[in-house]
Amino acid sequence: ALTMSVFSVGLIFAKILAGVIYDKCGLRTAVNMCLIADIVSKLLIVIVTVTATGKVLAVAQSALKAVAMPIETVMVYENQNGKRKKYARYWLREKA
């Protein structure tokens, strides 16, 4: 239950953080942040054991997995009427 709570609360803040990083640093930086968090979370799950340290690693893994999730709804720019507008696109597909 603790890992799911950490994941849910972390996802809220991760979505906001990914949006801020995307606005300030660009798409490439936001995508790299999410991908690195995903790789580290997968490495952590490999070393989780049934000990106190393993439980802490499981909670850390769920927090990092929450940081990796916003990659699925990354914002992309769309040029419309000469103005740059942001739209959320699923799986980085742009509107045709």
PEDASUL-V642760 format. One record per helix or strand of 3 or more residues. SS is the DSSP state (a for helix, b for strand). FROM is the first residue (numbers start at 0). LEN is the number of residues. Records with the same first field share a line. If there is no record, write none. Layout:
SS=FROM-LEN ; FROM-LEN
This chain:
a=1-24 ; 26-20 ; 51-22 ; 89-3
b=74-6 ; 82-6
